[in-house]
Structure formats: C-alpha cells, structure tokens
C-alpha cells in the first residue's frame, strides 16, 4: 500500500466521522421532507384542499385574491395562490400570522396548523441545523466536502481494491461473518449510491452558496445573453396591483405576490408554469411591479441565460421531483444511506482495532 493510499484511507475515515455525521442528519431530515406535500394535504384537508375536481378557474382565483388584498391592505406581507399540495389561498401578515381562504368564495378557512409549522421547522433544521446566522454555512461546506473529498476518497479506495475485478465490488453476501458483512454493506451501498448522494449533496450546497454557483455557471452563457433586469415593454403599465390582476394574461400562473417594504409601493410577483408538482424542468418567472406602472422582469425561463436556467433546477434535482415519483422515492431512500455508511464504517474501524 502506497503512502497516498494510507493517507486517503485516513482521510476517508475522519471525514466520515465528521461530515458523515452532518450528512446523516441532513439525509434523515430530507427524507422526512420528501413526502411533505402529501402528508400536509392529508393532515390539513380543511386548510389546503377544496371539493373541486375541475381545473382552477384563473379569473375567479385572481378576483378572489384582488378582493382579499383590497380588504386587508397594508397588513399583508405575502399572498400565496394554489401550488403543489395547496389548493387554497394563504396570506402571510406582517405580524407573523398566516390565514387560509377558499380560492373562489374567499371564505376564511383557518390559521396555519401545527403540522404545517412542523414541516417549516424541519426544513429550517435541514438547511441550518437550527443554528442562526452561520448554520447554513456548516451544512453547505460539509456538503461540498462530502462530495469532493468523502465520496471521492471512498471511490478511490473501492477502485484500488476492485479495479481489476469490478463485479466483486458490487456483491453483497448476506450470510457473511459480521465483520465481513459490515465491510460488504459499506462498499456496496457506497458504490450504488455514489451518484445519487453526490447529486443530492452538490445540489443542497447551492442553497448556501447560490450566488457563487451562479457566477461559476456563467461560463456556460452566451456572450450577449447576460443576467440583467429589463423593462418588459410587451406589457402595458399597471397603476395598481388590482389593475394588474384584472387584466392579467400570461402563459405562466401567479404563484405568489410579495409586498416589499421599501416605501415605494413595489410588488414582487412570482409565476410558475404549472400549479401541481411537475416532472422535468422547473420553469418560473419573476417580475416587479412599481407604483409608476412599470414592469421589471427579473427572470423568465425561456429568455434567461443558461446559468439561471440551470440554477432553477437545483431544487427539483435535490428533492427528486425532476424525475417524478421515481426520483422522489430514490431521494427518500438515499437519505438513509449516509447513516448506514456512518455506522457500518465505524464498525469496520472498531473491528480493525
């Protein structure tokens, strides 16, 4: 065994104990969150679902939202229209309270439930470990180390042993002695889930270092197609958010409106291609509507540079939705693998001692 091989094995061991522990926590919380839409809809049918089998009527939906905005005025922080598991309209107020309304009648349905709050907290812990300010950097940095050092060092160890007999590296003998079984389990799960875990960790780090990711990905952009905000002259001017909703005509659907607190009556509008969970590429659009009626387009998938189009896919890749139900199930299973690798790797280390 060469000096580098010995170093690589020690590197794999100690990174497995440190980054592997964080990856295990992220994997387990991520697996729990994969089925959040279905679980939330089941537990909160009174808040999130309506007895409506037909598709949403956009004109009714927008009229309801317009009325709710006019009634509540300056109290609103954000307003969300049907998307994913939510078939109703929700309003986030500046005091932190959230209420739900029927999308057609505007009937009050209730406030945010404990189960919805649980999944919101779960996502915070998944992304930050629950540590304010710098927790996300711990998660993001460990994810990149997991991809480029832990997984790659494990692949190097696997190749050193099985490079000349590759088929043996994929075999697991269930009736092996305990020590050999742990070793075989570790090597087989590591090689089979090498790519899924790599994609999950690399895409997860994007949510910490998104600006850096976008800068690096700009190498794929065409010289003339740069990311910039521009006035969309194809749209008329709108002197209020209500006027915009009344005359709204888009190939996208309004997902949410954010009431920006900057004193100039500016609104940020997020639009989506489809309201339900979708397989394949995620296509969105973001706009700003100003008090003077001008419309600024922040992003629009077909016209965005390739770097922004790629950036928009990190979420569906990370959670598996880009591959439909099969992709989500793969992410769900993969979330348990870091913990199994951590435990089996530690047992291998102890058995050698």
Secondary structure in CASP SS format (residue, H / E / C, confidence):
PFRMAT SS
TARGET T0000
AUTHOR 0000-0000-0000
METHOD secondary structure of the structure
MODEL  1
X C 1.00
X C 1.00
X H 1.00
X H 1.00
X H 1.00
X H 1.00
X H 1.00
X H 1.00
X H 1.00
X H 1.00
X H 1.00
X H 1.00
X H 1.00
X H 1.00
X H 1.00
X H 1.00
X H 1.00
X H 1.00
X H 1.00
X H 1.00
X H 1.00
X H 1.00
X H 1.00
X H 1.00
X H 1.00
X H 1.00
X H 1.00
X H 1.00
X H 1.00
X H 1.00
X H 1.00
X H 1.00
X H 1.00
X H 1.00
X C 1.00
X H 1.00
X H 1.00
X H 1.00
X H 1.00
X H 1.00
X H 1.00
X H 1.00
X H 1.00
X C 1.00
X H 1.00
X H 1.00
X H 1.00
X H 1.00
X C 1.00
X C 1.00
X C 1.00
X C 1.00
X C 1.00
X C 1.00
X C 1.00
X C 1.00
X C 1.00
X H 1.00
X H 1.00
X H 1.00
X H 1.00
X H 1.00
X H 1.00
X H 1.00
X H 1.00
X H 1.00
X H 1.00
X H 1.00
X H 1.00
X H 1.00
X H 1.00
X H 1.00
X H 1.00
X H 1.00
X H 1.00
X E 1.00
X E 1.00
X E 1.00
X E 1.00
X E 1.00
X C 1.00
X C 1.00
X E 1.00
X C 1.00
X C 1.00
X E 1.00
X C 1.00
X C 1.00
X E 1.00
X E 1.00
X E 1.00
X E 1.00
X E 1.00
X C 1.00
X C 1.00
X C 1.00
X C 1.00
X E 1.00
X E 1.00
X E 1.00
X E 1.00
X C 1.00
X C 1.00
X C 1.00
X C 1.00
X C 1.00
X C 1.00
X E 1.00
X E 1.00
X E 1.00
X E 1.00
X C 1.00
X C 1.00
X H 1.00
X H 1.00
X H 1.00
X H 1.00
X H 1.00
X H 1.00
X H 1.00
X H 1.00
X H 1.00
X H 1.00
X H 1.00
X H 1.00
X H 1.00
X H 1.00
X H 1.00
X C 1.00
X C 1.00
X C 1.00
X C 1.00
X C 1.00
X C 1.00
X H 1.00
X H 1.00
X H 1.00
X H 1.00
X H 1.00
X H 1.00
X H 1.00
X H 1.00
X H 1.00
X H 1.00
X H 1.00
X H 1.00
X H 1.00
X H 1.00
X H 1.00
X H 1.00
X H 1.00
X H 1.00
X H 1.00
X H 1.00
X H 1.00
X H 1.00
X H 1.00
X H 1.00
X H 1.00
X H 1.00
X H 1.00
X H 1.00
X C 1.00
X C 1.00
X C 1.00
X H 1.00
X H 1.00
X H 1.00
X H 1.00
X H 1.00
X C 1.00
X C 1.00
X C 1.00
X C 1.00
X C 1.00
X C 1.00
X C 1.00
X H 1.00
X H 1.00
X H 1.00
X H 1.00
X H 1.00
X H 1.00
X H 1.00
X H 1.00
X H 1.00
X H 1.00
X H 1.00
X H 1.00
X H 1.00
X H 1.00
X H 1.00
X C 1.00
X H 1.00
X H 1.00
X H 1.00
X H 1.00
X H 1.00
X H 1.00
X H 1.00
X H 1.00
X H 1.00
X H 1.00
X H 1.00
X H 1.00
X C 1.00
X C 1.00
X C 1.00
X C 1.00
X H 1.00
X H 1.00
X H 1.00
X H 1.00
X H 1.00
X H 1.00
X H 1.00
X H 1.00
X H 1.00
X H 1.00
X H 1.00
X C 1.00
X C 1.00
X C 1.00
X C 1.00
X C 1.00
X C 1.00
X C 1.00
X C 1.00
X C 1.00
X E 1.00
X E 1.00
X C 1.00
X C 1.00
X C 1.00
X C 1.00
X C 1.00
X C 1.00
X C 1.00
X C 1.00
X C 1.00
X H 1.00
X H 1.00
X H 1.00
X H 1.00
X H 1.00
X H 1.00
X C 1.00
X C 1.00
X C 1.00
X C 1.00
X C 1.00
X C 1.00
X E 1.00
X E 1.00
X E 1.00
X E 1.00
X E 1.00
X E 1.00
X E 1.00
X C 1.00
X C 1.00
X C 1.00
X C 1.00
X C 1.00
X C 1.00
X C 1.00
X E 1.00
X E 1.00
X E 1.00
X E 1.00
X E 1.00
X E 1.00
X C 1.00
X C 1.00
X C 1.00
X C 1.00
X C 1.00
X C 1.00
X C 1.00
X C 1.00
X C 1.00
X C 1.00
X C 1.00
X E 1.00
X E 1.00
X E 1.00
X E 1.00
X E 1.00
X E 1.00
X C 1.00
X C 1.00
X C 1.00
X C 1.00
X C 1.00
X E 1.00
X E 1.00
X E 1.00
X E 1.00
X E 1.00
X E 1.00
X H 1.00
X H 1.00
X H 1.00
X C 1.00
X C 1.00
X H 1.00
X H 1.00
X H 1.00
X H 1.00
X H 1.00
X H 1.00
X C 1.00
X C 1.00
X H 1.00
X H 1.00
X H 1.00
X H 1.00
X H 1.00
X H 1.00
X C 1.00
X H 1.00
X H 1.00
X H 1.00
X H 1.00
X H 1.00
X H 1.00
X H 1.00
X H 1.00
X H 1.00
X H 1.00
X H 1.00
X H 1.00
X H 1.00
X H 1.00
X H 1.00
X H 1.00
X H 1.00
X H 1.00
X H 1.00
X H 1.00
X H 1.00
X H 1.00
X H 1.00
X H 1.00
X H 1.00
X H 1.00
X H 1.00
X H 1.00
X H 1.00
X H 1.00
X H 1.00
X H 1.00
X C 1.00
END
